[in-house]
Amino acid sequence: QRKNPFSNDDRLVSKPLHTHRGDPTYGRPPEGSRTEQRGKDAHSHVGKEVEELCLIIRSTGEVREDGHVSVTFGQLFETYVTISNKVVGILLRARKHGLVHFEGEMLWQGKDDDVVITLL
């Protein structure tokens, strides 16, 4: 639309034509845009869900000899699913940030109920 001489969309005029991989704005929404704000809000929301998951693990799990709290996936799933249906996704995000540890790449209800999740 930017090259279309019949387009009257003023939003396209202020945008740069191309960004390149080395550019700091590459792959990011324009500063101050609603898209940027939605991304920040989503990031904040997921962060709160990760915190809540860690609190649930702490309250339902058992303290091990090394001081870490651990819980089985089955027990955590039954407790947390009443709060949110995104248990596995939030667990993966928590592991990415180094807050929890569990074996395997993905956890499946039923199959992985005995997998131990440790709060770091």
Secondary structure, 3 states (H helix, E strand, C coil): CCCCCCCCCHHHCCCCCCCCCCCCCCCCCCCCCHHHHHHHHHHHHHHHHHHHHHHHHHHHCEECCCCCEEEEHHHHHHHHCCCCCCHHHHHHHHHHCCCEECCCCCCCCCCCCCCEEEEC
